[in-house]
């Protein structure tokens, strides 16, 4: 017989994934899941027909409260806001090609960045229906709107996501090759080689949170992006390591200081020609605190 703890642990990963996609913050997602546990611990479990749906309702409502507060805070956020990276253990990360592609789409920086354009209710309706396969009747009950209203919210969210996040199919091997070539070009200081990996209108988007030096707004153009990245690398020459890794379900690059502490992640969105269309750089130290220390396997080093 399952205990209340066992029931909750069965669904913890699902709940954490839901909260992270809604909030874009691992720390906030963990806090929400912990709050959900406290609430679950105090209910009559015999009266709950579907524990997973019940817990999803708790997490969604907690996330909605945080999302409304976060919108106010992000209006005063220094520069561009990007989500906290999720870094996987490369040695154990092996979901298979199809699952890897799906995970890279639903956890990618590009997808999460596009979600930021949605209102809290649009984001909730879209995620619950399109990503977590929840019926509109259940979503309506959860957020206190009619079923028709939830359909409209999800539809508006879907349209905005499609307009701001083009999902081009680039296979897993090609993404890994691009990440490796990108790291090699950065390490060697070869701006021309780096520019050739980028689409003509490639955009660099960086988050320093007012705590780390970076560009204050998005920068566009393959040559400008390449020269800027090489320029930053030259400023820190000899003061960092790079490592290829799985960042938000996709091939990315981790940058560490000489003490082995993470100082930056780089992830990518791809264009229809198989090159890199957007580079997302996370430098806010508060968003890098959960990344493991450098393990000694450097790229381009």
C-alpha positions in Angstrom: 0.0 0.0 0.0 1.4 3.4 -1.0 1.9 6.0 1.7 1.4 9.7 1.2 5.2 10.1 0.8 5.4 7.3 -1.8 2.5 8.8 -3.8 4.2 12.2 -3.8 7.6 10.9 -4.7 6.0 9.0 -7.7 5.0 12.4 -9.1 7.9 14.7 -7.9 9.7 14.7 -11.3 6.5 15.5 -13.2 5.6 18.3 -10.7 9.2 19.8 -10.8 9.1 19.8 -14.6 5.7 21.5 -14.6 6.8 24.2 -12.2 10.1 24.8 -14.0 8.4 25.4 -17.3 5.9 27.7 -15.7 8.5 29.7 -13.7 11.8 29.3 -15.6 13.6 29.0 -12.2 14.9 25.8 -10.7 15.0 27.3 -7.2 11.4 28.6 -7.4 10.3 25.3 -8.9 11.8 23.4 -6.0 10.2 25.8 -3.5 6.8 25.3 -5.2 7.2 21.5 -5.1 8.1 21.7 -1.4 5.0 23.8 -0.7 2.9 21.3 -2.6 4.3 18.5 -0.4 3.3 20.4 2.7 -0.2 20.9 1.4 -0.5 17.3 0.2 0.6 16.1 3.6 -2.3 17.8 5.2 -5.2 16.5 3.0 -7.3 13.4 3.3 -5.7 11.2 0.8 -8.6 8.7 0.8 -10.7 11.5 -0.7 -8.3 12.1 -3.6 -9.3 10.0 -6.7 -6.3 11.1 -8.9 -3.2 12.1 -6.9 -1.3 13.3 -9.9 -4.1 15.6 -11.1 -4.6 16.8 -7.6 -0.9 17.7 -7.1 -0.8 19.3 -10.5 -3.6 21.6 -9.5 -1.7 22.6 -6.3 1.5 23.2 -8.2 -0.2 25.2 -10.9 -2.0 27.5 -8.5 1.2 28.1 -6.5 3.0 28.9 -9.8 0.3 31.3 -10.9 0.8 33.3 -7.7 4.5 33.4 -8.3 4.2 34.3 -12.0 2.0 37.3 -11.3 4.6 38.6 -8.7 7.5 37.8 -11.1 6.1 39.9 -13.9 6.4 43.0 -11.7 9.9 42.1 -10.6 11.1 41.4 -14.2 10.0 44.9 -15.3 12.9 46.2 -13.3 15.3 43.4 -14.0 18.7 44.6 -15.3 18.9 43.8 -19.0 17.4 40.6 -20.5 15.9 37.9 -18.2 16.8 34.3 -19.1 15.8 31.2 -17.2 18.1 29.2 -14.9 19.9 26.5 -16.8 19.2 22.8 -16.2 22.5 20.9 -16.6 22.4 17.1 -17.0 25.0 14.6 -16.2 26.4 13.7 -19.6 27.4 10.2 -18.4 23.8 9.3 -17.6 21.8 11.5 -20.0 20.7 9.0 -22.7 17.0 9.5 -23.6 17.2 8.3 -27.2 17.0 10.4 -30.4 13.2 11.1 -30.4 13.0 11.8 -26.7 16.1 14.0 -26.9 14.6 16.1 -29.6 11.3 16.5 -27.7 13.1 17.3 -24.5 15.3 19.9 -26.2 12.2 21.6 -27.6 10.2 21.7 -24.4 13.1 22.7 -22.1 15.2 24.8 -24.5 16.1 28.4 -23.7 14.4 29.4 -27.0 11.1 27.8 -25.9 11.3 29.2 -22.3 12.3 32.6 -23.6 9.3 32.6 -25.9 7.0 31.6 -23.0 8.0 34.9 -21.3 5.9 36.8 -23.8 2.7 35.1 -22.6 0.5 36.3 -19.8 0.4 34.0 -16.7 -3.0 32.5 -17.8 -1.9 32.1 -21.4 1.3 30.4 -20.3 -0.6 28.1 -17.9 -3.3 27.1 -20.4 -0.8 26.5 -23.2 1.6 24.5 -21.1 -1.0 22.4 -19.4 -2.7 21.5 -22.6 0.0 21.4 -25.3 2.9 20.1 -23.2 1.3 18.2 -20.3 -1.8 16.9 -22.2 -4.3 18.2 -19.7 -7.9 18.4 -20.9 -9.5 21.9 -21.2 -12.2 20.9 -18.8 -9.6 20.2 -16.1 -7.7 23.4 -16.9 -10.9 25.4 -16.6 -11.6 24.0 -13.2 -8.0 24.7 -12.2 -7.7 28.3 -13.2 -11.4 29.4 -12.7 -12.2 30.1 -16.3 -14.7 28.6 -18.7 -13.5 25.8 -21.0 -14.0 28.1 -24.0 -11.9 30.8 -22.4 -9.1 28.2 -21.7 -9.2 27.2 -25.4 -8.7 30.8 -26.4 -5.9 31.4 -23.9 -4.0 28.3 -25.1 -4.6 29.3 -28.8 -3.3 32.8 -28.2 -0.3 31.4 -26.4 0.3 28.9 -29.2 0.3 31.6 -31.8 2.7 33.8 -29.9 5.1 30.8 -29.3 5.1 30.0 -33.0 5.8 33.6 -34.0 8.7 33.9 -31.5 10.1 30.4 -31.6 10.6 28.6 -34.9 11.2 24.9 -34.3 13.6 23.7 -37.1 14.6 20.1 -37.0 18.3 19.8 -36.4 19.3 16.3 -35.5 21.2 15.4 -32.3 24.5 14.7 -34.0 24.5 18.0 -35.9 23.7 19.9 -32.7 26.6 18.3 -30.9 28.9 19.1 -33.8 27.9 22.7 -33.8 28.5 23.0 -30.0 31.9 21.4 -30.4 32.9 23.7 -33.4 31.5 26.7 -31.5 33.7 25.9 -28.5 36.8 25.3 -30.7 36.3 28.7 -32.5 35.9 30.5 -29.1 39.0 28.9 -27.7 41.1 29.5 -30.8 39.9 33.1 -31.1 38.8 32.5 -34.7 35.9 35.0 -35.3 35.6 34.1 -39.0 35.2 30.4 -38.3 32.7 31.2 -35.5 30.7 33.5 -37.9 30.4 30.7 -40.4 28.5 28.6 -37.8 25.9 31.3 -37.4 23.0 32.4 -39.6 23.3 35.9 -41.2 20.8 37.4 -38.7 22.0 35.4 -35.7 21.1 37.0 -32.3 23.1 37.0 -29.1 21.0 37.2 -25.9 22.7 37.4 -22.5 21.6 37.6 -18.9 24.0 39.0 -16.3 21.4 40.1 -13.8 23.3 43.2 -13.1 25.9 41.0 -11.3 28.1 39.9 -14.2 29.4 41.9 -17.2 27.6 41.2 -20.5 25.8 42.9 -23.3 22.8 44.9 -22.0 20.4 44.1 -24.9 20.2 41.6 -27.8 22.9 41.9 -30.5 22.2 40.8 -34.1 24.3 39.9 -37.1 26.7 36.9 -37.4 29.9 39.0 -37.7 28.9 41.3 -34.7 28.0 38.3 -32.6 31.1 36.4 -33.4 33.4 39.4 -32.8 31.7 40.1 -29.5 32.0 36.6 -28.2 35.6 36.4 -29.3 36.3 39.8 -27.6 34.9 38.6 -24.3 36.9 35.4 -24.6 40.1 37.4 -25.2 39.4 39.6 -22.1 39.4 36.4 -20.0 42.1 34.5 -21.9 43.8 32.0 -19.6 41.2 32.5 -16.9 38.5 30.0 -17.8 37.8 26.4 -18.9 35.1 25.2 -21.3 33.3 22.0 -21.3 30.6 20.6 -23.6 27.5 19.5 -21.8 23.7 18.9 -21.8 22.1 22.2 -21.0 18.3 22.3 -20.9 18.1 19.0 -22.8 20.4 20.0 -25.6 24.1 20.3 -26.5 25.5 23.4 -24.9 28.7 24.8 -23.4 29.7 25.3 -19.8 32.4 27.9 -18.8 34.2 27.7 -15.5 36.8 29.9 -13.7 40.2 28.4 -12.8 38.8 27.3 -9.5 36.3 25.1 -11.2 33.2 27.2 -10.5 30.6 27.8 -13.2 30.6 31.4 -14.6 28.6 31.0 -17.8 26.4 28.7 -19.9 25.8 28.9 -23.7 22.9 27.3 -25.4 21.5 27.6 -29.0 18.5 27.9 -31.2 18.9 26.7 -34.8 18.0 28.0 -38.2 16.5 26.2 -41.1 19.9 25.9 -42.8 21.3 23.9 -39.9 23.3 26.8 -38.4 22.9 28.6 -35.1 20.2 31.3 -35.2 20.3 32.5 -31.5 22.9 32.2 -28.8 21.7 32.3 -25.2 24.3 33.2 -22.6 23.6 32.9 -18.9 26.0 34.8 -16.7 23.9 35.7 -13.6 25.8 33.9 -10.8 22.6 33.4 -8.8 21.3 31.3 -11.7 24.4 29.1 -11.9 24.7 28.1 -8.3 23.3 24.5 -8.9 25.7 23.6 -11.7 28.4 21.0 -10.6 32.0 22.1 -10.5 34.3 21.6 -13.4 35.2 17.9 -13.9 38.4 18.3 -15.9 37.2 17.3 -19.3 37.6 20.6 -21.2 36.6 21.4 -24.7 39.2 23.2 -26.9 41.7 23.0 -24.1 
